[in-house]
Amino acid sequence: MKTLSLLNIYLQLPPGTRNPDDNTPLDLTDPFNIIMFIVLPIAAVVLYFVWRKQKKKDGEL
């Protein structure tokens, strides 16, 4: 019985914190969101592979 009450204490959100259910979906009509969440991650991955290929060609990797 005591472990059940401790479990209820741990599962509660502290007051004043944001609930994950309060988040809104990503708005892809905003150009900032498109750049931030689509273009920049793709550019980072492409640049990583270009950098890695350059390092292999130089013989440093």
Secondary structure, 3 states (H helix, E strand, C coil): CHHHHHHHHHHCCCCCCCCHHHCCCCCCCCHHHHHHHHHHHHHHHHHHHHHHHHHHHHCCC
